[in-house]
Amino acid sequence: MNKIIAMLLFSFLTTNIMAQQKIVQTAGRQQLGDFAPEFAHLNDDILFGEVWSRNNLLSLRDRSLITITSLISQGITDNSLTYHLQEAKKNGITRTEAAEIITHIAFYAGWPKAWAAFRLAKDVWNEDIKGEDAKAEFQKKMIFPIGEPNTAYARYFQGNSYLARISDSQIPFSNVTFEPRCRNNWHIHHASKGGGQMLVGVAGRGWYQEEGKPAVEILPGTVIHIPANVKHWHGAATDSWFAHLAFEVPGENTSNEWLEPVTDEEYDKLK
C-alpha cells in the first residue's frame, strides 16, 4: 500500500512539474538580434528559457521576488524593473505584498532606492485598487470633493455615482463623480427659453453623447455645452473613474425628463 501511495505521489508531483509553463521570451531577438545575436540567445533561451523555466525548486513567484529585490538593491529602476514588477504581478504578488516587499528592502538597500521603486510599482499595481481604496485614490486627483452617494438619482444611473454640491448661489453647480462604466440614462433638459446644462471635466476620463451624434471624450478641462431639449447622456469610461462639474443654465419652464438606459451594446462601442 505504501508503495502504491508513493508511486501516486511521485506521479502527481511529476505531472505538476511537467505542467509548468515554459517561459517564451523574444525581447532579446527583437531588440538586439541583429546587433548582438549571442546576447539575444542567452537572454531569451538561457535566462528565460531555462533558468526562469526551471520551476521544480523555485516557483515563478519566488523567482520574481528574488529578481525585483536584486534589481532594487542595485538601484536599477529603469524599464527592466518595470518589466519584472509586471511579471511579479502576473506571478501572484499582490499590491499589498509589493508595498511590504519594497518597504522591507528599503532598510537594507537604501531609502532613495525604495522611493524610486515605489514610483514604478504604483503604476503597475494601480489598476488593482478597487472599492473604497479606488475612490480614495481618485479623490487625490481633484480639488473638489467626491461627495455622498447619489441616492436621489440612483435609479437613473447604471453603476455608482456621487454628488457634491459646490454652489447654490448665482449659477448652481455640483461635482458629479462616476465609478468606471457608470453612466446616466438618456435624458433631456427641457426649457421654453434658455436652460440646458454645461459640463466641465475635472478628473479621469468620460463620455458625452447626443442622440444621433458620435460620443465626445471628456478629459480634465473639457467643456461640454448641452442645449435645452436635446436628448443625451454622460458618464465614465470603462477603465477610469470620472468627475465633471455640472452647471445648471438658468431658463424658463425648466424640467428634466429621464429616459431609457444606455445599453451595454451602445456603451461598449466606445474606446
VODO-842184 format. One record per residue (C-alpha): residue number from 1; chain; x, y, z; residue in three letters. Coordinates in steps of 0.5 Angstrom, whole numbers, plus 500, padded with zeros to 3 digits. Each point is the difference from the previous one (the first is absolute). Example, Ala and Ser with C-alpha at 12.3 -4.5 7.8 and 13.67 -1.06 7.14 Angstrom:
<milum i="1" ch="A" c1="525" c2="491" c3="516" aa="Ala"/>
<milum i="2" ch="A" c1="502" c2="507" c3="498" aa="Ser"/>
! end
This chain:
<milum i="1" ch="A" c1="500" c2="500" c3="500" aa="Met"/>
<milum i="2" ch="A" c1="506" c2="505" c3="502" aa="Asn"/>
<milum i="3" ch="A" c1="503" c2="498" c3="493" aa="Lys"/>
<milum i="4" ch="A" c1="494" c2="502" c3="496" aa="Ile"/>
<milum i="5" ch="A" c1="499" c2="506" c3="504" aa="Ile"/>
<milum i="6" ch="A" c1="507" c2="502" c3="499" aa="Ala"/>
<milum i="7" ch="A" c1="499" c2="499" c3="492" aa="Met"/>
<milum i="8" ch="A" c1="494" c2="504" c3="500" aa="Leu"/>
<milum i="9" ch="A" c1="503" c2="506" c3="504" aa="Leu"/>
<milum i="10" ch="A" c1="506" c2="499" c3="495" aa="Phe"/>
<milum i="11" ch="A" c1="495" c2="500" c3="494" aa="Ser"/>
<milum i="12" ch="A" c1="497" c2="506" c3="503" aa="Phe"/>
<milum i="13" ch="A" c1="506" c2="504" c3="501" aa="Leu"/>
<milum i="14" ch="A" c1="503" c2="499" c3="493" aa="Thr"/>
<milum i="15" ch="A" c1="494" c2="502" c3="497" aa="Thr"/>
<milum i="16" ch="A" c1="499" c2="506" c3="503" aa="Asn"/>
<milum i="17" ch="A" c1="508" c2="502" c3="499" aa="Ile"/>
<milum i="18" ch="A" c1="499" c2="498" c3="492" aa="Met"/>
<milum i="19" ch="A" c1="493" c2="504" c3="500" aa="Ala"/>
<milum i="20" ch="A" c1="504" c2="506" c3="502" aa="Gln"/>
<milum i="21" ch="A" c1="500" c2="505" c3="494" aa="Gln"/>
<milum i="22" ch="A" c1="507" c2="501" c3="497" aa="Lys"/>
<milum i="23" ch="A" c1="501" c2="508" c3="499" aa="Ile"/>
<milum i="24" ch="A" c1="501" c2="502" c3="493" aa="Val"/>
<milum i="25" ch="A" c1="504" c2="507" c3="499" aa="Gln"/>
<milum i="26" ch="A" c1="501" c2="503" c3="494" aa="Thr"/>
<milum i="27" ch="A" c1="502" c2="507" c3="502" aa="Ala"/>
<milum i="28" ch="A" c1="508" c2="499" c3="499" aa="Gly"/>
<milum i="29" ch="A" c1="499" c2="498" c3="493" aa="Arg"/>
<milum i="30" ch="A" c1="495" c2="505" c3="499" aa="Gln"/>
<milum i="31" ch="A" c1="505" c2="506" c3="502" aa="Gln"/>
<milum i="32" ch="A" c1="507" c2="497" c3="500" aa="Leu"/>
<milum i="33" ch="A" c1="499" c2="494" c3="495" aa="Gly"/>
<milum i="34" ch="A" c1="504" c2="504" c3="494" aa="Asp"/>
<milum i="35" ch="A" c1="505" c2="503" c3="504" aa="Phe"/>
<milum i="36" ch="A" c1="501" c2="495" c3="506" aa="Ala"/>
<milum i="37" ch="A" c1="497" c2="493" c3="498" aa="Pro"/>
<milum i="38" ch="A" c1="504" c2="496" c3="505" aa="Glu"/>
<milum i="39" ch="A" c1="498" c2="505" c3="506" aa="Phe"/>
<milum i="40" ch="A" c1="493" c2="500" c3="497" aa="Ala"/>
<milum i="41" ch="A" c1="500" c2="492" c3="500" aa="His"/>
<milum i="42" ch="A" c1="503" c2="500" c3="507" aa="Leu"/>
<milum i="43" ch="A" c1="494" c2="505" c3="502" aa="Asn"/>
<milum i="44" ch="A" c1="495" c2="496" c3="497" aa="Asp"/>
<milum i="45" ch="A" c1="502" c2="493" c3="500" aa="Asp"/>
<milum i="46" ch="A" c1="504" c2="499" c3="506" aa="Ile"/>
<milum i="47" ch="A" c1="498" c2="505" c3="505" aa="Leu"/>
<milum i="48" ch="A" c1="493" c2="500" c3="499" aa="Phe"/>
<milum i="49" ch="A" c1="499" c2="493" c3="496" aa="Gly"/>
<milum i="50" ch="A" c1="504" c2="496" c3="505" aa="Glu"/>
<milum i="51" ch="A" c1="501" c2="504" c3="507" aa="Val"/>
<milum i="52" ch="A" c1="493" c2="503" c3="500" aa="Trp"/>
<milum i="53" ch="A" c1="497" c2="494" c3="498" aa="Ser"/>
<milum i="54" ch="A" c1="504" c2="495" c3="505" aa="Arg"/>
<milum i="55" ch="A" c1="494" c2="500" c3="505" aa="Asn"/>
<milum i="56" ch="A" c1="501" c2="494" c3="504" aa="Asn"/>
<milum i="57" ch="A" c1="503" c2="503" c3="505" aa="Leu"/>
<milum i="58" ch="A" c1="498" c2="507" c3="500" aa="Leu"/>
<milum i="59" ch="A" c1="493" c2="503" c3="498" aa="Ser"/>
<milum i="60" ch="A" c1="500" c2="506" c3="495" aa="Leu"/>
<milum i="61" ch="A" c1="497" c2="504" c3="505" aa="Arg"/>
<milum i="62" ch="A" c1="507" c2="498" c3="504" aa="Asp"/>
<milum i="63" ch="A" c1="504" c2="502" c3="494" aa="Arg"/>
<milum i="64" ch="A" c1="496" c2="507" c3="499" aa="Ser"/>
<milum i="65" ch="A" c1="501" c2="501" c3="508" aa="Leu"/>
<milum i="66" ch="A" c1="508" c2="499" c3="499" aa="Ile"/>
<milum i="67" ch="A" c1="500" c2="504" c3="494" aa="Thr"/>
<milum i="68" ch="A" c1="497" c2="506" c3="502" aa="Ile"/>
<milum i="69" ch="A" c1="504" c2="500" c3="507" aa="Thr"/>
<milum i="70" ch="A" c1="506" c2="499" c3="496" aa="Ser"/>
<milum i="71" ch="A" c1="499" c2="506" c3="495" aa="Leu"/>
<milum i="72" ch="A" c1="497" c2="505" c3="505" aa="Ile"/>
<milum i="73" ch="A" c1="506" c2="498" c3="505" aa="Ser"/>
<milum i="74" ch="A" c1="505" c2="502" c3="494" aa="Gln"/>
<milum i="75" ch="A" c1="496" c2="507" c3="499" aa="Gly"/>
<milum i="76" ch="A" c1="497" c2="497" c3="493" aa="Ile"/>
<milum i="77" ch="A" c1="494" c2="504" c3="499" aa="Thr"/>
<milum i="78" ch="A" c1="499" c2="500" c3="492" aa="Asp"/>
<milum i="79" ch="A" c1="496" c2="496" c3="495" aa="Asn"/>
<milum i="80" ch="A" c1="503" c2="494" c3="503" aa="Ser"/>
<milum i="81" ch="A" c1="497" c2="501" c3="507" aa="Leu"/>
<milum i="82" ch="A" c1="493" c2="502" c3="497" aa="Thr"/>
<milum i="83" ch="A" c1="500" c2="493" c3="496" aa="Tyr"/>
<milum i="84" ch="A" c1="502" c2="496" c3="506" aa="His"/>
<milum i="85" ch="A" c1="495" c2="503" c3="504" aa="Leu"/>
<milum i="86" ch="A" c1="494" c2="499" c3="495" aa="Gln"/>
<milum i="87" ch="A" c1="503" c2="493" c3="500" aa="Glu"/>
<milum i="88" ch="A" c1="499" c2="499" c3="507" aa="Ala"/>
<milum i="89" ch="A" c1="493" c2="503" c3="500" aa="Lys"/>
<milum i="90" ch="A" c1="499" c2="494" c3="495" aa="Lys"/>
<milum i="91" ch="A" c1="503" c2="495" c3="504" aa="Asn"/>
<milum i="92" ch="A" c1="496" c2="502" c3="506" aa="Gly"/>
<milum i="93" ch="A" c1="503" c2="505" c3="504" aa="Ile"/>
<milum i="94" ch="A" c1="494" c2="505" c3="502" aa="Thr"/>
<milum i="95" ch="A" c1="500" c2="507" c3="501" aa="Arg"/>
<milum i="96" ch="A" c1="501" c2="500" c3="508" aa="Thr"/>
<milum i="97" ch="A" c1="505" c2="495" c3="499" aa="Glu"/>
<milum i="98" ch="A" c1="504" c2="504" c3="495" aa="Ala"/>
<milum i="99" ch="A" c1="500" c2="506" c3="505" aa="Ala"/>
<milum i="100" ch="A" c1="502" c2="496" c3="506" aa="Glu"/>
<milum i="101" ch="A" c1="506" c2="497" c3="496" aa="Ile"/>
<milum i="102" ch="A" c1="503" c2="507" c3="498" aa="Ile"/>
<milum i="103" ch="A" c1="499" c2="502" c3="507" aa="Thr"/>
<milum i="104" ch="A" c1="504" c2="495" c3="502" aa="His"/>
<milum i="105" ch="A" c1="505" c2="501" c3="495" aa="Ile"/>
<milum i="106" ch="A" c1="501" c2="507" c3="502" aa="Ala"/>
<milum i="107" ch="A" c1="503" c2="498" c3="507" aa="Phe"/>
<milum i="108" ch="A" c1="505" c2="496" c3="496" aa="Tyr"/>
<milum i="109" ch="A" c1="501" c2="503" c3="493" aa="Ala"/>
<milum i="110" ch="A" c1="499" c2="508" c3="502" aa="Gly"/>
<milum i="111" ch="A" c1="494" c2="504" c3="500" aa="Trp"/>
<milum i="112" ch="A" c1="501" c2="504" c3="494" aa="Pro"/>
<milum i="113" ch="A" c1="500" c2="493" c3="496" aa="Lys"/>
<milum i="114" ch="A" c1="494" c2="499" c3="503" aa="Ala"/>
<milum i="115" ch="A" c1="497" c2="506" c3="498" aa="Trp"/>
<milum i="116" ch="A" c1="502" c2="499" c3="493" aa="Ala"/>
<milum i="117" ch="A" c1="497" c2="493" c3="500" aa="Ala"/>
<milum i="118" ch="A" c1="493" c2="502" c3="503" aa="Phe"/>
<milum i="119" ch="A" c1="499" c2="505" c3="494" aa="Arg"/>
<milum i="120" ch="A" c1="500" c2="494" c3="496" aa="Leu"/>
<milum i="121" ch="A" c1="497" c2="496" c3="504" aa="Ala"/>
<milum i="122" ch="A" c1="494" c2="504" c3="501" aa="Lys"/>
<milum i="123" ch="A" c1="499" c2="501" c3="492" aa="Asp"/>
<milum i="124" ch="A" c1="500" c2="492" c3="500" aa="Val"/>
<milum i="125" ch="A" c1="495" c2="499" c3="505" aa="Trp"/>
<milum i="126" ch="A" c1="496" c2="506" c3="500" aa="Asn"/>
<milum i="127" ch="A" c1="494" c2="496" c3="496" aa="Glu"/>
<milum i="128" ch="A" c1="499" c2="495" c3="506" aa="Asp"/>
<milum i="129" ch="A" c1="498" c2="506" c3="504" aa="Ile"/>
<milum i="130" ch="A" c1="492" c2="499" c3="501" aa="Lys"/>
<milum i="131" ch="A" c1="494" c2="502" c3="504" aa="Gly"/>
<milum i="132" ch="A" c1="502" c2="505" c3="505" aa="Glu"/>
<milum i="133" ch="A" c1="507" c2="500" c3="499" aa="Asp"/>
<milum i="134" ch="A" c1="499" c2="502" c3="493" aa="Ala"/>
<milum i="135" ch="A" c1="495" c2="505" c3="502" aa="Lys"/>
<milum i="136" ch="A" c1="505" c2="503" c3="505" aa="Ala"/>
<milum i="137" ch="A" c1="506" c2="500" c3="495" aa="Glu"/>
<milum i="138" ch="A" c1="495" c2="503" c3="495" aa="Phe"/>
<milum i="139" ch="A" c1="499" c2="506" c3="505" aa="Gln"/>
<milum i="140" ch="A" c1="507" c2="501" c3="500" aa="Lys"/>
<milum i="141" ch="A" c1="500" c2="502" c3="492" aa="Lys"/>
<milum i="142" ch="A" c1="495" c2="506" c3="501" aa="Met"/>
<milum i="143" ch="A" c1="499" c2="506" c3="505" aa="Ile"/>
<milum i="144" ch="A" c1="492" c2="499" c3="500" aa="Phe"/>
<milum i="145" ch="A" c1="497" c2="495" c3="505" aa="Pro"/>
<milum i="146" ch="A" c1="497" c2="494" c3="497" aa="Ile"/>
<milum i="147" ch="A" c1="494" c2="501" c3="505" aa="Gly"/>
<milum i="148" ch="A" c1="495" c2="495" c3="502" aa="Glu"/>
<milum i="149" ch="A" c1="497" c2="494" c3="496" aa="Pro"/>
<milum i="150" ch="A" c1="495" c2="503" c3="495" aa="Asn"/>
<milum i="151" ch="A" c1="494" c2="496" c3="503" aa="Thr"/>
<milum i="152" ch="A" c1="494" c2="505" c3="498" aa="Ala"/>
<milum i="153" ch="A" c1="502" c2="499" c3="493" aa="Tyr"/>
<milum i="154" ch="A" c1="503" c2="493" c3="500" aa="Ala"/>
<milum i="155" ch="A" c1="494" c2="497" c3="496" aa="Arg"/>
<milum i="156" ch="A" c1="502" c2="504" c3="494" aa="Tyr"/>
<milum i="157" ch="A" c1="508" c2="497" c3="500" aa="Phe"/>
<milum i="158" ch="A" c1="503" c2="494" c3="499" aa="Gln"/>
<milum i="159" ch="A" c1="505" c2="499" c3="505" aa="Gly"/>
<milum i="160" ch="A" c1="502" c2="504" c3="506" aa="Asn"/>
<milum i="161" ch="A" c1="500" c2="508" c3="500" aa="Ser"/>
<milum i="162" ch="A" c1="502" c2="505" c3="505" aa="Tyr"/>
<milum i="163" ch="A" c1="498" c2="507" c3="500" aa="Leu"/>
<milum i="164" ch="A" c1="503" c2="506" c3="504" aa="Ala"/>
<milum i="165" ch="A" c1="496" c2="507" c3="499" aa="Arg"/>
<milum i="166" ch="A" c1="505" c2="505" c3="499" aa="Ile"/>
<milum i="167" ch="A" c1="496" c2="506" c3="500" aa="Ser"/>
<milum i="168" ch="A" c1="493" c2="502" c3="501" aa="Asp"/>
<milum i="169" ch="A" c1="501" c2="508" c3="498" aa="Ser"/>
<milum i="170" ch="A" c1="499" c2="503" c3="493" aa="Gln"/>
<milum i="171" ch="A" c1="501" c2="494" c3="496" aa="Ile"/>
<milum i="172" ch="A" c1="499" c2="494" c3="504" aa="Pro"/>
<milum i="173" ch="A" c1="505" c2="494" c3="498" aa="Phe"/>
<milum i="174" ch="A" c1="503" c2="494" c3="503" aa="Ser"/>
<milum i="175" ch="A" c1="505" c2="495" c3="499" aa="Asn"/>
<milum i="176" ch="A" c1="498" c2="493" c3="498" aa="Val"/>
<milum i="177" ch="A" c1="504" c2="494" c3="500" aa="Thr"/>
<milum i="178" ch="A" c1="499" c2="493" c3="497" aa="Phe"/>
<milum i="179" ch="A" c1="504" c2="494" c3="501" aa="Glu"/>
<milum i="180" ch="A" c1="502" c2="496" c3="494" aa="Pro"/>
<milum i="181" ch="A" c1="495" c2="498" c3="495" aa="Arg"/>
<milum i="182" ch="A" c1="495" c2="504" c3="504" aa="Cys"/>
<milum i="183" ch="A" c1="495" c2="505" c3="495" aa="Arg"/>
<milum i="184" ch="A" c1="494" c2="503" c3="501" aa="Asn"/>
<milum i="185" ch="A" c1="494" c2="499" c3="496" aa="Asn"/>
<milum i="186" ch="A" c1="498" c2="503" c3="493" aa="Trp"/>
<milum i="187" ch="A" c1="496" c2="507" c3="503" aa="His"/>
<milum i="188" ch="A" c1="498" c2="507" c3="498" aa="Ile"/>
<milum i="189" ch="A" c1="501" c2="506" c3="503" aa="His"/>
<milum i="190" ch="A" c1="493" c2="504" c3="498" aa="His"/>
<milum i="191" ch="A" c1="499" c2="507" c3="499" aa="Ala"/>
<milum i="192" ch="A" c1="496" c2="505" c3="497" aa="Ser"/>
<milum i="193" ch="A" c1="505" c2="505" c3="500" aa="Lys"/>
<milum i="194" ch="A" c1="508" c2="500" c3="502" aa="Gly"/>
<milum i="195" ch="A" c1="501" c2="494" c3="504" aa="Gly"/>
<milum i="196" ch="A" c1="505" c2="494" c3="499" aa="Gly"/>
<milum i="197" ch="A" c1="506" c2="498" c3="503" aa="Gln"/>
<milum i="198" ch="A" c1="507" c2="501" c3="500" aa="Met"/>
<milum i="199" ch="A" c1="506" c2="494" c3="502" aa="Leu"/>
<milum i="200" ch="A" c1="507" c2="501" c3="501" aa="Val"/>
<milum i="201" ch="A" c1="505" c2="494" c3="501" aa="Gly"/>
<milum i="202" ch="A" c1="503" c2="500" c3="507" aa="Val"/>
<milum i="203" ch="A" c1="504" c2="494" c3="500" aa="Ala"/>
<milum i="204" ch="A" c1="500" c2="493" c3="497" aa="Gly"/>
<milum i="205" ch="A" c1="497" c2="498" c3="493" aa="Arg"/>
<milum i="206" ch="A" c1="493" c2="500" c3="498" aa="Gly"/>
<milum i="207" ch="A" c1="495" c2="501" c3="494" aa="Trp"/>
<milum i="208" ch="A" c1="494" c2="504" c3="498" aa="Tyr"/>
<milum i="209" ch="A" c1="496" c2="499" c3="494" aa="Gln"/>
<milum i="210" ch="A" c1="494" c2="503" c3="497" aa="Glu"/>
<milum i="211" ch="A" c1="495" c2="496" c3="496" aa="Glu"/>
<milum i="212" ch="A" c1="502" c2="498" c3="493" aa="Gly"/>
<milum i="213" ch="A" c1="507" c2="503" c3="501" aa="Lys"/>
<milum i="214" ch="A" c1="506" c2="497" c3="502" aa="Pro"/>
<milum i="215" ch="A" c1="503" c2="500" c3="507" aa="Ala"/>
<milum i="216" ch="A" c1="504" c2="505" c3="502" aa="Val"/>
<milum i="217" ch="A" c1="506" c2="498" c3="505" aa="Glu"/>
<milum i="218" ch="A" c1="500" c2="505" c3="507" aa="Ile"/>
<milum i="219" ch="A" c1="507" c2="501" c3="503" aa="Leu"/>
<milum i="220" ch="A" c1="502" c2="505" c3="505" aa="Pro"/>
<milum i="221" ch="A" c1="499" c2="507" c3="498" aa="Gly"/>
<milum i="222" ch="A" c1="495" c2="497" c3="494" aa="Thr"/>
<milum i="223" ch="A" c1="494" c2="505" c3="500" aa="Val"/>
<milum i="224" ch="A" c1="493" c2="497" c3="497" aa="Ile"/>
<milum i="225" ch="A" c1="494" c2="505" c3="498" aa="His"/>
<milum i="226" ch="A" c1="494" c2="496" c3="501" aa="Ile"/>
<milum i="227" ch="A" c1="494" c2="504" c3="496" aa="Pro"/>
<milum i="228" ch="A" c1="493" c2="499" c3="503" aa="Ala"/>
<milum i="229" ch="A" c1="495" c2="495" c3="497" aa="Asn"/>
<milum i="230" ch="A" c1="506" c2="495" c3="498" aa="Val"/>
<milum i="231" ch="A" c1="500" c2="493" c3="502" aa="Lys"/>
<milum i="232" ch="A" c1="507" c2="498" c3="502" aa="His"/>
<milum i="233" ch="A" c1="504" c2="496" c3="506" aa="Trp"/>
<milum i="234" ch="A" c1="506" c2="501" c3="503" aa="His"/>
<milum i="235" ch="A" c1="505" c2="495" c3="504" aa="Gly"/>
<milum i="236" ch="A" c1="506" c2="497" c3="502" aa="Ala"/>
<milum i="237" ch="A" c1="505" c2="496" c3="495" aa="Ala"/>
<milum i="238" ch="A" c1="500" c2="492" c3="501" aa="Thr"/>
<milum i="239" ch="A" c1="507" c2="501" c3="503" aa="Asp"/>
<milum i="240" ch="A" c1="500" c2="506" c3="504" aa="Ser"/>
<milum i="241" ch="A" c1="497" c2="504" c3="506" aa="Trp"/>
<milum i="242" ch="A" c1="497" c2="506" c3="497" aa="Phe"/>
<milum i="243" ch="A" c1="497" c2="507" c3="503" aa="Ala"/>
<milum i="244" ch="A" c1="497" c2="506" c3="497" aa="His"/>
<milum i="245" ch="A" c1="497" c2="507" c3="502" aa="Leu"/>
<milum i="246" ch="A" c1="493" c2="500" c3="498" aa="Ala"/>
<milum i="247" ch="A" c1="498" c2="507" c3="500" aa="Phe"/>
<milum i="248" ch="A" c1="492" c2="502" c3="499" aa="Glu"/>
<milum i="249" ch="A" c1="499" c2="505" c3="495" aa="Val"/>
<milum i="250" ch="A" c1="494" c2="505" c3="502" aa="Pro"/>
<milum i="251" ch="A" c1="494" c2="499" c3="496" aa="Gly"/>
<milum i="252" ch="A" c1="492" c2="501" c3="500" aa="Glu"/>
<milum i="253" ch="A" c1="496" c2="494" c3="501" aa="Asn"/>
<milum i="254" ch="A" c1="506" c2="495" c3="501" aa="Thr"/>
<milum i="255" ch="A" c1="499" c2="493" c3="502" aa="Ser"/>
<milum i="256" ch="A" c1="504" c2="493" c3="499" aa="Asn"/>
<milum i="257" ch="A" c1="497" c2="494" c3="496" aa="Glu"/>
<milum i="258" ch="A" c1="503" c2="494" c3="502" aa="Trp"/>
<milum i="259" ch="A" c1="500" c2="494" c3="494" aa="Leu"/>
<milum i="260" ch="A" c1="503" c2="493" c3="499" aa="Glu"/>
<milum i="261" ch="A" c1="507" c2="498" c3="502" aa="Pro"/>
<milum i="262" ch="A" c1="506" c2="500" c3="495" aa="Val"/>
<milum i="263" ch="A" c1="500" c2="493" c3="498" aa="Thr"/>
<milum i="264" ch="A" c1="507" c2="496" c3="501" aa="Asp"/>
<milum i="265" ch="A" c1="500" c2="499" c3="493" aa="Glu"/>
<milum i="266" ch="A" c1="500" c2="507" c3="499" aa="Glu"/>
<milum i="267" ch="A" c1="505" c2="502" c3="505" aa="Tyr"/>
<milum i="268" ch="A" c1="505" c2="494" c3="499" aa="Asp"/>
<milum i="269" ch="A" c1="501" c2="503" c3="493" aa="Lys"/>
<milum i="270" ch="A" c1="504" c2="506" c3="503" aa="Leu"/>
<milum i="271" ch="A" c1="507" c2="499" c3="501" aa="Lys"/>
! end
